[in-house]
Amino acid sequence: MYTFKKDLITISRDTLKYFSDKNTLKSAHLKLQFSESSAKRLGIVIPKRIVPLSVTRNSLRRRMRGFFRDQKFPNGSYVILLSLTTKIQAEKKIINDILMREWKSLLSQLL
């Protein structure tokens, strides 16, 4: 199994401060902050208070990273911070589908 360490952003206070004044796209549950860059990178913030089960959080991160990795950005590369902002009142299986739909629509707006 391979890990793409160069594709990931370590989330720290400095990272959050860096993205505080960047361009933003929002959906019902997600906030996407982005900046143009020489290489595409992704950081994902899914708080435990919003999605309590770690299995759900981790599978959602893996699916989002996989989808991001497969995307081609014709206008250049972006550094993206994706944050889950509101709790979803739904079953565990449906939460992934809802958030993946929103994630795909936000990325299509970015392209």
Backbone bond lengths (Angstrom), bond angles and torsions (degrees), N, CA, C in turn:
res aa  C-N    CA-C-N  psi(-1)  N-CA   C-N-CA  omega(-1)  CA-C   N-CA-C  phi
1 M - - - 1.459 - - 1.524 108.28 -
2 Y 1.290 115.61 134.87 1.458 121.30 -178.91 1.523 110.44 -103.63
3 T 1.307 115.88 144.64 1.461 120.19 171.42 1.517 107.76 -116.03
4 F 1.288 115.95 139.85 1.456 121.74 -178.68 1.523 108.41 -102.07
5 K 1.318 116.98 77.67 1.461 121.57 -175.87 1.523 112.46 -61.70
6 K 1.321 117.72 -32.01 1.456 120.20 -178.07 1.520 111.92 -71.52
7 D 1.335 116.71 -19.74 1.462 120.94 -179.49 1.524 112.54 -82.04
8 L 1.336 117.27 -14.36 1.456 121.15 -172.13 1.520 111.83 -100.40
9 I 1.330 114.61 152.37 1.456 121.69 175.21 1.523 107.25 -112.36
10 T 1.315 118.04 132.75 1.453 121.62 173.14 1.523 107.51 -79.78
11 I 1.328 116.16 125.03 1.459 120.86 -176.65 1.529 108.67 -85.47
12 S 1.327 115.97 116.89 1.458 122.24 177.27 1.523 108.15 -138.58
13 R 1.303 116.76 179.12 1.473 119.99 177.24 1.523 110.94 -61.73
14 D 1.318 115.84 -38.85 1.468 119.70 178.93 1.529 111.17 -63.44
15 T 1.325 116.06 -39.62 1.465 120.05 178.41 1.514 110.41 -63.60
16 L 1.329 116.70 -46.12 1.464 120.65 179.87 1.522 110.96 -63.52
17 K 1.339 116.66 -37.68 1.465 120.74 177.96 1.530 110.44 -66.42
18 Y 1.329 116.69 -39.43 1.465 121.53 179.09 1.533 110.84 -60.73
19 F 1.329 117.27 -41.18 1.458 121.13 -176.96 1.528 113.51 -84.96
20 S 1.317 118.57 -5.39 1.468 120.33 -175.11 1.522 113.40 -62.52
21 D 1.320 118.27 -30.64 1.469 120.41 -178.34 1.532 112.55 -111.59
22 K 1.323 117.85 18.63 1.471 121.63 -178.76 1.528 110.72 -89.38
23 N 1.333 115.48 170.01 1.461 121.79 177.72 1.523 110.09 -61.83
24 T 1.346 116.37 145.11 1.452 121.00 -174.97 1.520 111.20 -133.81
25 L 1.331 115.02 139.29 1.460 122.76 169.28 1.520 106.65 -121.61
26 K 1.339 117.10 139.81 1.463 120.14 -177.95 1.517 110.65 -128.08
27 S 1.334 114.43 149.18 1.457 121.72 170.74 1.525 106.40 -128.32
28 A 1.306 117.51 -168.47 1.463 120.77 -176.73 1.531 112.47 -61.29
29 H 1.327 117.46 -38.55 1.460 120.46 -175.63 1.526 114.63 -122.35
30 L 1.321 117.67 -11.84 1.463 120.90 -174.88 1.520 112.06 -120.57
31 K 1.332 114.60 149.96 1.464 121.32 172.97 1.529 107.01 -126.25
32 L 1.329 116.05 126.57 1.456 122.21 -178.56 1.520 108.22 -114.11
33 Q 1.328 116.89 116.67 1.462 122.23 176.72 1.522 106.87 -109.13
34 F 1.333 116.45 135.65 1.458 118.55 -174.08 1.512 112.16 -143.71
35 S 1.315 113.41 160.40 1.453 122.50 177.56 1.525 107.02 -150.59
36 E 1.335 117.19 144.56 1.464 120.01 178.49 1.520 109.56 -70.54
37 S 1.329 115.22 147.95 1.455 120.37 -175.54 1.526 109.74 -153.12
38 S 1.312 115.77 172.02 1.464 120.06 177.50 1.529 111.58 -81.26
39 A 1.328 117.65 -23.07 1.465 122.04 179.33 1.523 108.99 -133.68
40 K 1.328 116.58 147.72 1.462 118.41 179.48 1.525 109.76 -83.80
41 R 1.330 114.81 133.44 1.464 122.04 -179.44 1.514 108.75 -142.14
42 L 1.324 116.63 153.99 1.454 122.15 -175.80 1.518 110.63 -138.30
43 G 1.328 115.79 135.01 1.451 122.76 171.12 1.515 107.89 -123.53
44 I 1.325 117.40 137.91 1.463 121.72 -177.28 1.521 108.75 -125.15
45 V 1.343 115.82 129.09 1.460 121.88 177.78 1.527 107.61 -116.79
46 I 1.341 116.18 113.40 1.461 121.72 175.96 1.527 106.50 -126.87
47 P 1.338 117.61 99.26 1.463 120.57 -176.76 1.533 113.07 -66.03
48 K 1.314 115.02 147.00 1.459 121.22 180.00 1.523 111.70 -65.20
49 R 1.324 117.97 -30.32 1.464 120.05 -179.62 1.527 111.90 -70.77
50 I 1.337 117.15 -21.35 1.462 120.52 179.55 1.530 111.09 -90.95
51 V 1.334 117.57 -43.17 1.470 122.26 176.20 1.525 106.67 -124.34
52 P 1.343 117.54 95.07 1.460 120.75 -172.18 1.537 115.49 -65.65
53 L 1.335 118.45 -34.65 1.457 119.77 -176.41 1.530 111.58 -80.71
54 S 1.324 115.93 123.88 1.465 120.02 -178.48 1.527 111.54 -65.35
55 V 1.323 117.49 -31.42 1.463 120.61 178.35 1.524 109.99 -60.87
56 T 1.324 116.46 -43.33 1.462 121.45 179.68 1.520 110.65 -67.48
57 R 1.348 116.93 -44.05 1.469 120.64 179.14 1.525 111.12 -59.92
58 N 1.324 116.50 -46.97 1.463 120.48 -176.45 1.525 112.46 -68.71
59 S 1.330 117.42 -40.01 1.468 118.89 179.23 1.521 110.28 -66.86
60 L 1.325 116.33 -36.54 1.461 120.44 177.48 1.528 110.53 -64.84
61 R 1.333 117.34 -43.33 1.472 121.27 176.83 1.529 111.17 -59.74
62 R 1.339 116.08 -45.41 1.466 119.94 -179.53 1.520 111.83 -61.34
63 R 1.338 116.83 -44.01 1.469 120.24 179.99 1.525 111.17 -65.13
64 M 1.343 116.67 -41.24 1.468 120.27 -179.93 1.526 111.04 -66.28
65 R 1.331 117.23 -42.70 1.466 120.80 178.36 1.524 111.32 -63.27
66 G 1.331 116.05 -42.14 1.458 120.19 179.40 1.515 111.98 -62.27
67 F 1.324 116.72 -42.54 1.464 120.43 179.01 1.523 110.48 -66.12
68 F 1.332 116.76 -40.87 1.465 121.67 179.35 1.530 110.85 -63.38
69 R 1.327 116.45 -41.97 1.461 122.00 -178.15 1.531 111.44 -61.93
70 D 1.341 116.59 -33.47 1.468 121.23 -178.06 1.522 113.56 -81.19
71 Q 1.335 117.93 -11.41 1.462 120.99 -176.71 1.522 111.74 -76.74
72 K 1.310 114.73 144.72 1.467 121.55 173.87 1.525 107.01 -110.81
73 F 1.319 116.85 128.62 1.455 122.09 -178.76 1.527 109.13 -104.35
74 P 1.335 117.97 102.23 1.464 120.47 -177.22 1.532 113.31 -68.85
75 N 1.332 117.40 -25.98 1.468 120.90 -176.72 1.522 112.74 -89.83
76 G 1.313 118.50 8.13 1.456 121.70 -175.80 1.517 109.80 117.40
77 S 1.315 117.21 -177.63 1.458 121.52 -178.69 1.519 110.69 -100.04
78 Y 1.327 115.19 159.76 1.456 121.37 -179.28 1.520 110.63 -132.01
79 V 1.324 114.66 150.22 1.449 122.40 166.59 1.519 104.32 -101.58
80 I 1.336 116.92 124.04 1.462 121.45 -172.09 1.520 110.14 -124.57
81 L 1.334 115.92 136.32 1.456 122.68 170.47 1.517 106.67 -116.27
82 L 1.323 116.74 117.79 1.457 122.89 -178.67 1.519 108.29 -108.15
83 S 1.342 117.30 124.27 1.461 121.82 -177.78 1.517 110.21 -123.22
84 L 1.311 115.87 135.72 1.458 121.47 172.78 1.521 106.49 -86.54
85 T 1.345 117.39 124.51 1.461 120.18 -170.38 1.518 114.76 -106.98
86 T 1.327 118.52 -30.13 1.464 120.04 -177.39 1.518 110.77 -131.17
87 K 1.325 114.78 152.70 1.454 121.42 179.96 1.520 109.98 -75.06
88 I 1.322 116.13 144.19 1.458 121.95 179.55 1.520 108.30 -107.75
89 Q 1.317 115.76 125.59 1.460 120.95 177.27 1.523 108.51 -90.73
90 A 1.329 116.76 87.30 1.462 121.97 -179.32 1.526 108.56 -158.09
91 E 1.327 115.51 171.86 1.455 120.45 176.60 1.528 109.86 -70.42
92 K 1.333 115.16 158.06 1.468 120.59 -177.22 1.527 112.77 -56.32
93 K 1.323 116.76 -42.35 1.467 120.33 -177.27 1.522 111.60 -66.78
94 I 1.320 116.60 -34.30 1.461 121.17 -176.18 1.526 111.21 -77.89
95 I 1.337 117.51 -29.70 1.468 121.52 -178.79 1.530 110.74 -56.94
96 N 1.339 117.10 -46.64 1.472 120.27 179.43 1.517 111.47 -59.06
97 D 1.332 116.81 -43.58 1.467 120.21 -178.45 1.525 111.57 -65.08
98 I 1.330 116.79 -42.64 1.470 121.12 179.88 1.525 110.25 -61.61
99 L 1.332 116.60 -49.02 1.465 120.48 -176.82 1.528 112.32 -69.43
100 M 1.315 118.20 -35.61 1.469 119.84 177.33 1.525 110.72 -65.84
101 R 1.341 117.23 -38.48 1.464 120.31 176.95 1.527 110.53 -61.17
102 E 1.347 116.05 -45.40 1.470 120.33 179.18 1.528 111.07 -65.21
103 W 1.323 117.91 -40.98 1.461 122.94 179.72 1.525 110.33 -61.02
104 K 1.332 116.72 -44.90 1.468 120.67 179.40 1.523 111.39 -64.92
105 S 1.337 116.96 -38.54 1.471 118.94 179.93 1.531 111.11 -69.52
106 L 1.339 117.80 -37.41 1.466 120.45 177.15 1.529 111.00 -64.71
107 L 1.334 117.00 -42.08 1.465 119.59 178.65 1.524 111.35 -65.67
108 S 1.323 117.46 -36.65 1.470 119.28 178.61 1.526 110.71 -67.41
109 Q 1.338 117.89 -33.02 1.466 120.98 175.44 1.527 110.47 -66.70
110 L 1.317 116.26 -35.72 1.463 121.41 -179.40 1.529 111.26 -68.55
111 L 1.320 115.88 -36.35 1.468 120.15 -179.64 1.500 108.48 -76.49
